[in-house]
C-alpha cells in the first residue's frame, strides 16, 4: 500500500510539473486568474477535482 501511495504521489508531481515546464506563460496567467476567485469558488474547483479523481480511480481500478 505504501508503495502505491508513493507512486501516486510521484505521478502527481510529474503531472503538476508539466504545465509550468511546457507552458510557463499560460501557467502564470492561470494563477493570475485564480487569485481573483473567491474562497467558495476555489473550494468548488478542489471538490470537483477530487470527485473526478475518485471517479477515474473507480473506472480504472
Secondary structure, DSSP 8 states (H G I E B T S, - for coil): -HHHHHHHHHHHHHHHHHHHHH-HHHHHHHHHHHTTS-HHHHHHHHHHHHHHHHHHHHHH-
